[in-house]
Amino acid sequence: MANDVFPPFDTGHFGAQLVWLAITFGGLYFLMSRVALPRVESILENRQSTISGDLDKANAMQRQAEEAGKAYEKTLADAKAKAQAMAQENAAKLTAESDAKRKALEADLNAKLNAAEAQISDMKSRAMANVDAIATETAAAIVQHITGQAPDAAAVAKAVAAAKA
């Protein structure tokens, strides 16, 4: 046959082509509906259940993490409060010890100061008692040096007492 028509467009073969189209479409539809699509559907269902399970696990873990974070923050706050209380207690104890030591040191220094003042007062009174004797002896020595004769001790003492008053 020397037909110059493209074979798929040849109307003589058109009926057979429609039959083979129907048989091929039916076979592919059967394979897809009975074999391929159920497999794809089971894969999609498995994937969806895995995703749902993973999301549920993630949500549960997130709640646990939030609870752990709250517990951590509470523990941290309790530890800070305890540390502050201990620091305040130690500061109060050290302040009390420091005050006690300071008071003891002040009492010791006051006692030493009173003893030193008493000693100074005693030395001053002894020195003042000796001043009269020294002044009398010095005046007698000056008079003797100037006059060449020893003066009367009672007259010198009387003159020193008059000069002092």
Summary of the structure (lengths in Angstrom):
residues: 165
radius of gyration: 62.9
end to end distance: 175.3
largest distance: 190.1
contacts: 324
relative contact order: 0.03
helix: 90%
strand: 0%
